[in-house]
């Protein structure tokens, strides 16, 4: 029996060390992986201590073996819990680490000082070892840590694998993680119930098997493929960013198109009342063209097509916008020379100035807007000012927020200034590399 347990512990120790080496050689730097390796290291210490116990020749050697083995005993549940917390994306704060460290440190000190009080081992000899009260309290806390970690890991598997893996893979990974908790628990129950009759601690075997199951779930079912998880997370972030971009594009296009159509309708209505049917027809024709362009832009946005990026000059898009506006005068002044050097900003400036024109037509009652484009060697500076009613406080709705996000995305700065009766002024500065 002793030989069999020794061989099993040797196999478990070698297996755990091999799995640690596999993680190490994969070059993983994530803290959760390091915690998993630490947990495996504790299992290796626990298992190897039982081999040394079998080889011990006297009471002093036996005491040293148990002192060595209890490092793994006291810390394995702690590292398991820390690993589970980190793997599931939760924060491992200093306060939490300190609080969970108290029990392992306390029980290890109690074990080392056992000859003074016999609270950890009621009896400790080469022929008989019986457990004391604090031995059981130590294992109770260890398995509280283990069970909490198991719940976190089970949920973590469920969340991660639902994204990419098939339902069958998800279920297999969940089963492995549950077994990784149940098996050492069963070994522990056997050890607690019959440990006084056995010379060797069988708990290490249970935890060794547990580590092997975790590694199987990791390598075969991507349980701990954190690099892959990062890719998935980045893909979701990019998708969300693209959705927001499309939503902003739809908002800007629809808002500008509808505002301009409303402006043309008002002008056409006035022309009809004044008997200028030809002029009204001209406004209606321009509204029809604008409607067609708006529908085209909306379709491109919905199909996630980026129109006009990095291809047209900044001034071309701005002049196009200015020529479309009929309800107020839009004056464009260009300082410096526009060139392909600035073309990557054409889309940004087109969308930004379009939104400012839309806001001016909808809210300001302005009769004139001035747009000044300054093309400098290391920057593009744009000033947009209208003579509208202004406002006491700027509310950053979707339009203003969208402008700020666009400019900041290009590493630029934007300022909005207004006062009641003083119009609305926007100043933009974007560096050019």
MIMIVO-879846 format. One line per field, with one value per residue (C-alpha): residue number from 1; residue in three letters; x, y, z. Coordinates in pm, 1 decimal. Layout:
roro: c(NUM_...);
nutor: c(ALA_...);
px: c(X_...);
py: c(Y_...);
pz: c(Z_...);
This chain:
roro: c(1_2_3_4_5_6_7_8_9_10_11_12_13_14_15_16_17_18_19_20_21_22_23_24_25_26_27_28_29_30_31_32_33_34_35_36_37_38_39_40_41_42_43_44_45_46_47_48_49_50_51_52_53_54_55_56_57_58_59_60_61_62_63_64_65_66_67_68_69_70_71_72_73_74_75_76_77_78_79_80_81_82_83_84_85_86_87_88_89_90_91_92_93_94_95_96_97_98_99_100_101_102_103_104_105_106_107_108_109_110_111_112_113_114_115_116_117_118_119_120_121_122_123_124_125_126_127_128_129_130_131_132_133_134_135_136_137_138_139_140_141_142_143_144_145_146_147_148_149_150_151_152_153_154_155_156_157_158_159_160_161_162_163_164_165_166_167_168_169_170_171_172_173_174_175_176_177_178_179_180_181_182_183_184_185_186_187_188_189_190_191_192_193_194_195_196_197_198_199_200_201_202_203_204_205_206_207_208_209_210_211_212_213_214_215_216_217_218_219_220_221_222_223_224_225_226_227_228_229_230_231_232_233_234_235_236_237_238_239_240_241_242_243_244_245_246_247_248_249_250_251_252_253_254_255_256_257_258_259_260_261_262_263_264_265_266_267_268_269_270_271_272_273_274_275_276_277_278_279_280_281_282_283_284_285_286_287_288_289_290_291_292_293_294_295_296_297_298_299_300_301_302_303_304_305_306_307_308_309_310_311_312_313_314_315_316_317_318_319_320_321_322_323_324_325_326_327_328_329_330_331_332_333_334_335_336_337_338_339_340_341_342_343_344_345_346_347_348_349_350_351_352_353_354_355_356_357_358_359_360_361_362_363_364_365_366_367_368_369_370_371_372_373_374_375_376_377_378_379_380_381_382_383_384_385_386_387_388_389_390_391_392_393_394_395_396_397_398_399_400_401_402_403_404_405_406_407_408_409_410_411_412_413_414_415_416_417_418_419_420_421_422_423_424_425_426_427_428_429_430_431_432_433);
nutor: c(UNK_UNK_UNK_UNK_UNK_UNK_UNK_UNK_UNK_UNK_UNK_UNK_UNK_UNK_UNK_UNK_UNK_UNK_UNK_UNK_UNK_UNK_UNK_UNK_UNK_UNK_UNK_UNK_UNK_UNK_UNK_UNK_UNK_UNK_UNK_UNK_UNK_UNK_UNK_UNK_UNK_UNK_UNK_UNK_UNK_UNK_UNK_UNK_UNK_UNK_UNK_UNK_UNK_UNK_UNK_UNK_UNK_UNK_UNK_UNK_UNK_UNK_UNK_UNK_UNK_UNK_UNK_UNK_UNK_UNK_UNK_UNK_UNK_UNK_UNK_UNK_UNK_UNK_UNK_UNK_UNK_UNK_UNK_UNK_UNK_UNK_UNK_UNK_UNK_UNK_UNK_UNK_UNK_UNK_UNK_UNK_UNK_UNK_UNK_UNK_UNK_UNK_UNK_UNK_UNK_UNK_UNK_UNK_UNK_UNK_UNK_UNK_UNK_UNK_UNK_UNK_UNK_UNK_UNK_UNK_UNK_UNK_UNK_UNK_UNK_UNK_UNK_UNK_UNK_UNK_UNK_UNK_UNK_UNK_UNK_UNK_UNK_UNK_UNK_UNK_UNK_UNK_UNK_UNK_UNK_UNK_UNK_UNK_UNK_UNK_UNK_UNK_UNK_UNK_UNK_UNK_UNK_UNK_UNK_UNK_UNK_UNK_UNK_UNK_UNK_UNK_UNK_UNK_UNK_UNK_UNK_UNK_UNK_UNK_UNK_UNK_UNK_UNK_UNK_UNK_UNK_UNK_UNK_UNK_UNK_UNK_UNK_UNK_UNK_UNK_UNK_UNK_UNK_UNK_UNK_UNK_UNK_UNK_UNK_UNK_UNK_UNK_UNK_UNK_UNK_UNK_UNK_UNK_UNK_UNK_UNK_UNK_UNK_UNK_UNK_UNK_UNK_UNK_UNK_UNK_UNK_UNK_UNK_UNK_UNK_UNK_UNK_UNK_UNK_UNK_UNK_UNK_UNK_UNK_UNK_UNK_UNK_UNK_UNK_UNK_UNK_UNK_UNK_UNK_UNK_UNK_UNK_UNK_UNK_UNK_UNK_UNK_UNK_UNK_UNK_UNK_UNK_UNK_UNK_UNK_UNK_UNK_UNK_UNK_UNK_UNK_UNK_UNK_UNK_UNK_UNK_UNK_UNK_UNK_UNK_UNK_UNK_UNK_UNK_UNK_UNK_UNK_UNK_UNK_UNK_UNK_UNK_UNK_UNK_UNK_UNK_UNK_UNK_UNK_UNK_UNK_UNK_UNK_UNK_UNK_UNK_UNK_UNK_UNK_UNK_UNK_UNK_UNK_UNK_UNK_UNK_UNK_UNK_UNK_UNK_UNK_UNK_UNK_UNK_UNK_UNK_UNK_UNK_UNK_UNK_UNK_UNK_UNK_UNK_UNK_UNK_UNK_UNK_UNK_UNK_UNK_UNK_UNK_UNK_UNK_UNK_UNK_UNK_UNK_UNK_UNK_UNK_UNK_UNK_UNK_UNK_UNK_UNK_UNK_UNK_UNK_UNK_UNK_UNK_UNK_UNK_UNK_UNK_UNK_UNK_UNK_UNK_UNK_UNK_UNK_UNK_UNK_UNK_UNK_UNK_UNK_UNK_UNK_UNK_UNK_UNK_UNK_UNK_UNK_UNK_UNK_UNK_UNK_UNK_UNK_UNK_UNK_UNK_UNK_UNK_UNK_UNK_UNK_UNK_UNK_UNK_UNK_UNK_UNK_UNK_UNK_UNK_UNK_UNK_UNK_UNK_UNK_UNK_UNK_UNK_UNK_UNK_UNK_UNK_UNK_UNK_UNK_UNK_UNK_UNK_UNK_UNK_UNK_UNK_UNK_UNK_UNK_UNK);
px: c(0.0_278.7_471.2_160.9_87.4_451.3_445.0_118.3_262.6_570.5_354.4_142.5_452.1_610.3_281.9_231.9_591.0_552.2_231.9_404.4_689.2_439.1_282.5_624.9_757.4_446.5_580.3_261.6_303.7_-51.6_-77.5_-359.5_-131.9_137.2_-117.6_-218.2_147.1_183.3_-117.3_38.5_364.8_186.8_39.5_390.6_527.8_242.2_283.7_664.2_654.1_476.9_761.6_1004.7_781.7_817.0_1194.2_1226.8_1423.7_1350.5_1116.4_1324.6_1321.9_949.2_886.8_1089.4_889.8_559.8_684.9_782.4_457.5_237.7_365.2_165.3_-121.5_-170.6_-120.9_-280.7_-635.9_-520.7_-349.1_-646.0_-877.5_-648.9_-618.6_-997.4_-1052.2_-796.7_-907.0_-1264.5_-1146.5_-1203.5_-971.6_-737.5_-697.2_-434.6_-701.9_-845.8_-500.4_-417.5_-750.1_-717.6_-354.1_-436.5_-563.3_-274.9_-9.8_-183.4_-230.1_123.4_264.0_37.1_169.0_532.3_471.3_263.0_499.3_412.4_33.6_-63.3_-358.2_-267.9_-157.0_-296.0_-36.9_268.4_499.5_649.7_389.3_82.7_-39.2_-376.6_-524.5_-614.5_-882.0_-681.9_-594.1_-965.1_-1021.9_-736.2_-891.0_-1233.5_-1100.6_-897.4_-1210.5_-1407.2_-1142.7_-1157.1_-1535.5_-1547.8_-1280.9_-1472.4_-1789.9_-1596.3_-1421.4_-1744.7_-1905.8_-1592.4_-1599.7_-1965.9_-1914.5_-1604.8_-1701.0_-2048.8_-1883.4_-1689.0_-1687.4_-1956.0_-2197.5_-2031.3_-1688.5_-1834.5_-2001.3_-1684.1_-1479.6_-1743.0_-1742.9_-1363.4_-1363.3_-1634.9_-1438.7_-1127.5_-1307.9_-1497.8_-1203.9_-973.4_-1275.7_-1344.6_-978.3_-989.9_-1299.2_-1127.8_-818.8_-1016.5_-1229.6_-951.3_-636.8_-562.5_-527.2_-305.1_48.5_33.4_-171.1_-379.2_-500.6_-202.7_-312.7_-655.1_-510.4_-262.4_-545.5_-732.3_-443.0_-423.9_-795.0_-750.9_-461.7_-671.3_-947.7_-688.5_-507.4_-786.7_-1087.5_-918.5_-1017.2_-720.3_-643.4_-612.6_-451.2_-750.3_-981.5_-798.3_-849.6_-1221.9_-1246.8_-1066.1_-1292.7_-1598.7_-1451.1_-1380.0_-1732.1_-1881.6_-1665.3_-1778.2_-2141.9_-2100.8_-1930.5_-2214.8_-2474.4_-2296.5_-2271.1_-2641.6_-2726.8_-2516.4_-2627.7_-2996.7_-2991.2_-2813.0_-3018.5_-3352.9_-3254.3_-3143.2_-3461.8_-3668.0_-3471.7_-3533.8_-3903.6_-3932.4_-3760.4_-3978.4_-4290.4_-4188.4_-4113.8_-4456.5_-4628.9_-4437.2_-4534.3_-4178.5_-4260.1_-3934.2_-3733.6_-3949.4_-3889.8_-3514.6_-3529.1_-3732.1_-3482.0_-3194.3_-3387.2_-3439.1_-3064.4_-2981.4_-3229.5_-3066.2_-2721.8_-2845.7_-2999.8_-2673.0_-2470.2_-2710.5_-2683.1_-2306.0_-2311.8_-2545.3_-2324.4_-2024.6_-1856.8_-1627.3_-1687.9_-1440.5_-1165.8_-806.1_-891.9_-1036.7_-896.3_-1036.9_-1142.8_-1340.6_-1576.7_-1613.6_-1693.8_-1947.4_-2125.7_-2113.4_-2268.2_-2557.4_-2675.2_-2932.9_-3103.5_-2795.6_-2474.8_-2171.5_-1834.7_-1524.5_-1175.3_-869.4_-527.3_-228.7_-228.8_-445.5_-274.8_-272.9_-82.1_-414.0_-638.6_-667.2_-868.0_-1114.4_-1378.7_-1337.3_-1373.5_-1661.4_-1862.8_-1769.3_-1861.9_-2176.7_-2291.1_-2216.8_-2412.0_-2702.4_-2703.6_-2687.2_-2986.2_-3190.6_-3120.7_-2929.9_-3138.9_-2812.1_-2801.6_-2428.7_-2155.5_-1783.2_-1546.7_-1172.4_-932.4_-566.6_-326.8_-6.0_309.0_243.8_-128.1_-470.3_-664.6_-1032.7_-1260.5_-1637.2_-1848.8_-2212.3_-2406.7_-2695.2_-2867.5_-2609.3_-2689.6_-2602.8_-2483.3_-2353.8_-2528.9_-2310.5_-2572.6_-2497.5_-2384.0_-2140.0_-2021.5_-1961.1_-1754.6_-1538.3_-1482.4_-1384.0_-1131.0_-981.7_-949.0_-714.9_-520.0_-663.5_-832.3_-1170.2_-1326.9_-1686.5_-1763.0_-2093.2_-2293.1_-2651.3_-2690.9_-2324.2_-2348.8_-2158.7_-1783.0_-1590.4_-1211.7_-1030.5_-660.6_-529.2_-156.3_-8.7_270.0);
py: c(0.0_241.9_157.4_211.1_549.5_648.4_556.7_745.6_1052.9_1030.3_1014.4_1305.6_1511.9_1450.1_1524.5_1852.1_1962.3_1876.0_2081.2_2375.0_2350.7_2340.3_2666.6_2820.5_2732.7_2875.9_3209.5_3320.6_3633.4_3679.0_3695.9_3440.5_3188.8_3250.5_3186.8_2863.8_2760.7_2852.1_2634.4_2347.7_2410.3_2369.0_2040.2_1928.1_2019.4_1834.9_1522.7_1512.9_1551.9_1217.2_1056.2_1200.2_1076.9_724.6_767.7_923.5_724.0_905.4_1149.5_1454.9_1371.9_1302.4_1641.2_1813.2_1631.7_1743.4_2099.7_2100.4_1935.7_2172.8_2463.6_2310.7_2215.7_2565.8_2758.5_2544.6_2659.8_3021.2_3014.3_2827.6_3104.8_3379.7_3205.3_3174.0_3540.1_3659.5_3420.0_3544.6_3901.1_4017.7_4247.3_4094.0_4385.4_4413.7_4402.3_4078.0_3921.3_4017.3_3888.1_3550.9_3515.8_3528.0_3170.6_2997.9_3185.9_3125.7_2753.6_2705.4_2874.4_2654.9_2347.6_2450.0_2511.2_2196.7_2036.3_2324.2_2281.0_1975.0_2160.0_2075.3_1714.2_1568.8_1292.1_1291.2_989.7_766.9_501.0_716.1_1059.1_1189.3_1523.9_1807.0_2073.7_2329.7_2069.3_2036.7_2414.4_2455.4_2211.0_2364.4_2701.7_2545.1_2390.9_2709.0_2869.3_2576.6_2584.1_2961.5_2927.7_2642.0_2848.7_3137.4_2905.6_2730.0_3063.2_3174.4_2867.3_2924.4_3287.7_3232.9_2925.9_3053.0_3313.3_3090.5_2727.6_2474.8_2372.4_2030.8_2182.5_2416.1_2129.4_1919.1_2203.9_2258.8_1890.1_1888.7_2190.4_2040.2_1715.4_1915.9_2027.7_1710.0_1468.9_1638.3_1690.7_1315.2_1237.9_1482.0_1317.2_978.3_1119.7_1285.5_975.9_718.7_928.6_818.8_461.6_564.8_680.5_883.1_1188.7_1109.8_1469.1_1548.6_1281.3_1441.4_1784.2_1642.1_1486.2_1815.4_2004.3_1751.9_1805.2_2181.2_2143.6_1914.0_2173.1_2439.8_2277.4_2078.8_2303.4_2646.9_2691.4_2917.2_3044.2_3401.7_3521.3_3395.4_3559.5_3886.2_3854.9_3790.3_4086.8_4311.6_4190.9_4275.6_4616.2_4682.2_4569.6_4798.1_5086.0_5022.1_5010.8_5343.8_5489.3_5376.4_5507.8_5845.3_5846.5_5769.7_6038.8_6300.2_6209.1_6184.8_6498.6_6706.6_6576.1_6629.2_6974.4_7079.7_6939.3_7133.3_7446.3_7394.8_7332.0_7658.1_7846.5_7676.4_7763.2_8129.9_8131.5_7986.1_8249.1_8519.6_8371.5_8258.6_7908.3_7862.6_7944.3_7705.4_7433.6_7492.4_7450.5_7132.1_6993.5_7064.0_6900.5_6593.4_6573.3_6617.4_6344.7_6105.9_6180.6_6132.0_5795.2_5690.1_5787.1_5605.8_5290.0_5309.0_5360.0_5067.9_4849.4_4963.7_5130.6_5419.7_5681.8_5950.9_5848.4_5940.1_6026.6_6381.3_6715.7_6880.9_7193.5_6994.0_6845.7_7176.6_7369.8_7104.9_7153.0_7530.7_7529.0_7312.3_7562.7_7814.8_7933.1_8115.0_8247.0_8022.9_8183.9_7966.7_8113.6_7902.7_8000.1_7798.9_7525.5_7214.8_6896.0_6519.7_6571.9_6661.7_6425.3_6174.0_6441.4_6504.9_6269.5_6398.7_6762.7_6686.1_6516.5_6780.2_7084.5_6913.1_6864.2_7228.6_7349.7_7124.4_7257.3_7617.3_7568.0_7385.4_7589.9_7913.4_8114.3_8228.9_8419.1_8372.5_8120.6_8168.5_7875.8_7939.1_7659.1_7712.8_7460.9_7486.9_7274.6_7077.4_7120.5_7193.1_7467.9_7522.5_7793.1_7781.5_8073.0_8169.8_8484.5_8295.3_8341.3_8134.8_7983.1_8013.5_7654.5_7404.8_7068.0_6787.5_6589.9_6326.9_6584.0_6778.5_6458.1_6302.8_6603.4_6584.5_6211.0_6252.1_6523.9_6347.2_6030.3_6226.7_6344.1_6691.3_6945.6_7113.0_7402.1_7522.0_7879.9_8061.2_8316.7_8424.2_8651.8_8604.6_8313.7_7987.0_7944.3_7619.9_7601.6_7286.9_7207.8_6875.0_6793.7_6666.0_6411.1);
pz: c(0.0_93.3_-224.0_-438.1_-278.9_-323.5_-694.2_-743.2_-573.6_-793.6_-1107.8_-987.6_-905.4_-1245.1_-1422.9_-1239.2_-1301.3_-1669.9_-1694.8_-1524.3_-1774.8_-2062.1_-1946.1_-1889.2_-2233.9_-2396.3_-2279.3_-2107.9_-1897.7_-1766.7_-1388.2_-1387.5_-1562.4_-1302.2_-1028.4_-1199.2_-1210.2_-842.0_-762.2_-953.4_-771.4_-438.8_-561.0_-661.9_-317.4_-148.9_-362.6_-344.2_35.2_58.5_-135.4_117.9_400.2_265.1_261.0_607.2_863.8_1188.7_1359.8_1270.4_900.8_922.0_1083.1_811.3_539.7_692.4_735.6_367.9_254.6_451.0_244.7_-38.8_192.1_328.1_2.5_-268.5_-196.6_-181.5_-521.0_-667.8_-550.1_-678.7_-1012.5_-1045.1_-958.1_-1212.3_-1483.8_-1462.4_-1512.8_-1158.0_-967.7_-711.4_-472.7_-201.8_67.6_-72.8_-99.0_260.2_391.9_216.8_326.2_697.1_725.6_535.9_732.8_1065.2_1009.7_881.4_1192.6_1405.4_1224.1_1278.8_1647.6_1691.2_1953.0_2186.4_2179.3_1965.2_1809.8_1451.9_1504.8_1823.9_1796.1_1570.6_1566.1_1301.2_1369.9_1427.2_1323.8_1439.4_1344.6_1576.7_1566.1_1369.3_1106.7_1029.9_1040.2_792.1_547.5_594.9_483.4_201.9_57.3_99.3_-121.5_-361.7_-392.0_-442.5_-709.6_-871.0_-895.9_-1052.3_-1296.7_-1391.7_-1471.9_-1652.7_-1876.4_-1949.7_-2049.4_-2258.3_-2452.6_-2537.5_-2759.2_-2991.0_-2894.8_-2966.0_-2694.2_-2671.8_-2602.9_-2344.8_-2162.2_-2164.7_-2020.2_-1750.7_-1658.9_-1630.6_-1401.0_-1179.9_-1157.6_-1076.3_-761.1_-670.3_-696.9_-442.6_-218.3_-223.7_-150.7_137.2_284.0_262.8_429.0_708.4_773.7_750.6_777.0_1130.4_1002.1_710.5_733.0_412.6_313.7_4.9_-45.8_-266.1_-513.7_-542.4_-607.0_-855.6_-1054.0_-1025.1_-1180.8_-1463.0_-1537.1_-1541.3_-1784.8_-2005.5_-2014.2_-2088.1_-2377.0_-2539.1_-2482.9_-2469.9_-2105.9_-2038.4_-2387.3_-2269.3_-2590.4_-2781.5_-2528.3_-2581.1_-2956.9_-2904.0_-2669.1_-2917.5_-3196.8_-2988.5_-2908.7_-3275.8_-3366.5_-3102.8_-3224.9_-3582.4_-3472.9_-3296.2_-3603.1_-3826.4_-3580.9_-3574.3_-3952.7_-3990.4_-3735.8_-3913.2_-4264.4_-4180.8_-3967.3_-4227.2_-4520.3_-4348.9_-4224.7_-4572.7_-4730.8_-4478.3_-4568.8_-4941.1_-4876.9_-4685.5_-4965.2_-5225.5_-5027.3_-5011.5_-5385.8_-5466.2_-5249.4_-5435.7_-5769.9_-5853.6_-5971.3_-6162.7_-5850.0_-5643.6_-5902.5_-5872.6_-5495.5_-5531.2_-5782.1_-5545.8_-5262.4_-5480.8_-5556.6_-5189.8_-5098.4_-5344.5_-5205.4_-4850.4_-4934.5_-5099.2_-4791.6_-4561.2_-4767.7_-4758.9_-4383.5_-4326.3_-4544.6_-4335.1_-4629.8_-4553.3_-4824.4_-4908.9_-4664.5_-4752.7_-5111.1_-5150.6_-5048.6_-4737.4_-4926.6_-5185.7_-4925.7_-4738.9_-5056.2_-5154.4_-4821.9_-4845.4_-5193.9_-5077.2_-4812.9_-4936.4_-4617.5_-4488.0_-4638.5_-4593.4_-4663.1_-4689.2_-4654.0_-4727.7_-4591.6_-4698.8_-4960.4_-4937.1_-5051.3_-5015.5_-4692.6_-4530.4_-4726.9_-4442.0_-4259.0_-4542.5_-4404.3_-4049.2_-4154.1_-4390.3_-4115.0_-3856.1_-4063.7_-4190.4_-3831.9_-3743.0_-4047.9_-3950.1_-3592.9_-3714.8_-3946.2_-3681.9_-3370.6_-3422.3_-3668.1_-3821.0_-4147.6_-4202.7_-4126.5_-4179.9_-4224.5_-4216.0_-4313.2_-4224.3_-4373.5_-4171.5_-4213.9_-3895.1_-3837.2_-3977.4_-3800.8_-3868.8_-3733.2_-3786.8_-3662.9_-3713.7_-3616.5_-3458.7_-3123.8_-2934.5_-2597.3_-2230.5_-2189.7_-2445.7_-2425.6_-2561.3_-2748.2_-3010.2_-3264.0_-3042.6_-2878.8_-3220.0_-3329.3_-3018.6_-3060.1_-3427.5_-3355.5_-3054.3_-3258.1_-3486.7_-3177.7_-3222.7_-2997.3_-3032.9_-2841.5_-2851.2_-2748.6_-2733.2_-2541.6_-2565.0_-2865.4_-2966.2_-3209.4_-3194.9_-3250.0_-3301.9_-3315.9_-3423.5_-3435.3_-3561.6_-3576.7_-3903.1_-3881.4);
